[in-house]
Amino acid sequence: MSSWKKASKNNQKVHRERHQPDSRKHLGLLEKKKDYKKRANNEHHKERTLKLLHRRALNKNPDEFYHHMINSKLEDDVHHELEKEPDEHSKVQKALMETQDMQYVTMKRTVETKKIQRLQSQLHMIDFANTVKNKHTFFVEGKEDEVVGVELDKTELAKRLETHPSLLERKTNRPRMQDLEKMKIPELSPEEIRKANALKKQSYQELTKRIEREKELAVAQQKLQIQRVLKQPRLLKPKKVKNGTKNSAPVYKFRYERKK
């Protein structure tokens, strides 16, 4: 019985899909029913969409306002989105201008300015001064009373400046040899030096953040001042010369108005 089943399965006819006749091979593959159904469904979907849009256009109120009317324009029967101007306010400036008034911003800017001045007086920007390269040139009189520029090596330069050769790279706090002999330099451990450098780095980071904060407050203050001036009644509207950015306030040109 099992052998008969196997023989009957092997003798089954293979049903193949109808191929494109030779006379129509130039038209490509023969379209099957599944291909036709996919194409027909797509066509019906487009027809339903067009009918829906046509119905909406008939039912539309011509006096109705929607924001896309001012955010787009029609060119050659094609809608084009208008490019939006970049936001001229940063997040900090927007929060200050929406929630605080002019007096608060002015007060906070004054506080930040005083803190910046105090930090700068403590740090003296010594590290920045030492990064600037400098060149020492001494002028001596020649045989015929000519002034000639002479470049000296470190040893001779240290003798001229009366200081130690290791201190020549400094632009500030460069004591003389006679002062070095009188000074009592404390001995610091590597751990104390590391803590001092970390504290100095932290102070410079705080100074940088406060300078950025003061700049934000300055721009917000200028923008609030301009908004207050623009709200005042005028006969002639001021002309906008330059758009505002996150780092600068807008610039307006006010025409002269004769006072009564």
Secondary structure, 3 states (H helix, E strand, C coil): CHHHHHHHHHCCCCCCCCCCCHHHHHHCCCCCHHHHHHHHHHHHHHHHHHHHHHHHHHHCCCCCCCCHHHHEEEECCEEEECCCCCCCCCHHHHHHHHHCCHHHHHHHHHHHHHHHHHHHHHHCCHHHHHHCCCCCCEEEECCCCCEEEECCCHHHHHHHHCCCHHHCCCCCCCCCHHHHHHCCCCCCCHHHHHHHHHHHHHHHHHHHHHHHHHHHHHHHHHHHHHHHHHHCCCCCCCEEEECCCCCCCCEEECCCCCCC
